[in-house]
Amino acid sequence: MHFQWYPGHMTKAKRQMQEDIKLIDLVIELVDARIPLSSRNPDIDELGKHKARLILLNKSDLADPKQNEAWSAYFKSKGFFVVKIDARRRNEMKTIQNVILEACSEKIERDRKRGIKNRPVRAMVVGIPNVGKSTFINTFAGKACAKTGNKPGVTKGKQWIRLNKNVELLDTPGILWPKFDDQMVGLRLALIGSIKDEILNIDELSLNLIELLQKYYPGMLRSRYEVDEDQEPVKVLEQTAVRRNCIQKGNEPDYSKAASLVIDEFRSGRIGKITLEFPPVTD
């Protein structure tokens, strides 16, 4: 498969962000903990290079715990603040609030010295589609989620959300970059659901996933589907179809139904805690 997806509104969203970045103190970037680099938009580093940076490893509950730690260490070594989260869990938001204030401590101190008290930290929330940005904002804001007007940035497609006296969030539309130079990036994004399934070949996608699991998580498919995973991916899929009663007319395995099952169970974490991308080795 060749992966390519760049709806026109994303060009507009990027231009909007270039304007809005001047208004904020901190960039909060959500990435998918299962593919942390592939689920980052490289444009964000350029856009936010003079701002405090916080990376939220979302869906960390679905990812390999060992790799969560490795990715946290990797991003911290690059100068980011990092928090592992499940954006649906309200009780994790207090930690994020504290880290936001820590990340912006220099700015808060500068304000204090200039006699500016109680000006909230303004943070921009960014992330590609389907990394859980809206879920995070809704959980973080709780019932206090509300637009705050009378300032730049309150336009269609984005909104200021006053969380409390210390923090305001600027929501932005999710943006992907125009072109995947590395098709493995496209594959990983397709696997987690950031590229619409309707434009993908799900049968082929499931075979790619099976191959990755055979390589990085041997035994996991055997445990979940009672299959012999030491064979070609298409044979593993065929066995999975039989084991899970994905059968069509003529008593033939229904490959498409089995493929959708495997993809869905990966995305929901039912196969296991899986990370599909590993931190680059740094000196």
Sequence and secondary structure as in RCSB ss.txt:
>XXXX:A:sequence
MHFQWYPGHMTKAKRQMQEDIKLIDLVIELVDARIPLSSRNPDIDELGKHKARLILLNKSDLADPKQNEAWSAYF
KSKGFFVVKIDARRRNEMKTIQNVILEACSEKIERDRKRGIKNRPVRAMVVGIPNVGKSTFINTFAGKACAKTGN
KPGVTKGKQWIRLNKNVELLDTPGILWPKFDDQMVGLRLALIGSIKDEILNIDELSLNLIELLQKYYPGMLRSRY
EVDEDQEPVKVLEQTAVRRNCIQKGNEPDYSKAASLVIDEFRSGRIGKITLEFPPVTD
>XXXX:A:secstr
       THHHHHHHHHHHHGGG SEEEEEEETTSTTTTS THHHHHTTTSEEEEEEETTTTS HHHHHHHHHHH
HHTT EEEE  TT GGGHHHHHHHHHHHTHHHHHHHHHTT  S  EEEEEE  TTSSHHHHHHHHHGGG  B  S
STT STT EEEE SSSEEEEE      S  SSHHHHHHHHHHTSS GGGS HHHHHHHHHHHHHHHSTTHHHHHH
    SS HHHHHHHHHHHTT EEGGGEE HHHHHHHHHHHHHTTSS            
